[in-house]
Amino acid sequence: MDRQARRDAIRDYKETKPRCGIFAVRCTPTGEAWVGASKNLDQQQNAIRFSLKTGPGGRLHPDLHKAFREYDAESIAYEILEVIDDEDLGAYGRDSQLKDRLAHWLATLNARKIFG
C-alpha cells in the first residue's frame, strides 16, 4: 500500500460514524440470551470478548461469565439485533430510543440485561 492510499484509508476510518443500536450475546448450548444497547456496536463486540476472557468482576452479567466458563468461547455468539439511525436525533433522543428498543428486545427474547 503506497503512502497516499494509506492516508486515505486512515482518513476514511476516522470519518466513519459508529453504528448505535441493540445487540445480543447468546449461549448456543443453553439458549440463554443477554441483551444490551451500545453507542458503538462494532467496538462493543471486542469489549465483551475482552471482559469474558479477563474473568468476572467487570460489568457483564455473572451468568454470562458462568456460561463462558462452562462452554467454549465458540458457544458464545455476538449478534446485532437492530441498528438505530440516530443522525436526526439529539443525544437525548438517541438515548431514549436505545432505552425503548432495549426494553422491547429484552421482552421479545425473554433475555436478561448484559450489563448488571
HUVEN-V245560 format. One record per pair of residues at least 12 apart in sequence whose ideal C-beta (glycine too) atoms are under 7 Angstrom apart, sorted by the first residue. I is the first residue (numbers start at 1). GAP is how many residues later the second one is. Records with the same first field share a line. If there is no record, write none. Layout:
I=GAP  GAP
This chain:
18=21  22  24  25
19=22  23  64
20=18  19  20  21  64  66  74  78
21=17  20  59  61  62  63
22=13  15  59  60  79  80  83
23=13  15  18  21  55  56  57  58
24=55  57  85  87
25=23  39  51  53  89
26=51  53
27=40  44  48  49
28=47  49
29=42  46
30=37
32=31  35
33=76  78
34=27  30  77  78  79  80
35=67  70  71  74  76  78  79
36=77  78  79
37=61  65
41=39  42
45=33
48=12  30
52=13  16  24
59=56
60=54  55
61=51  52  53  55
64=50
81=24
82=19
84=13  14  17
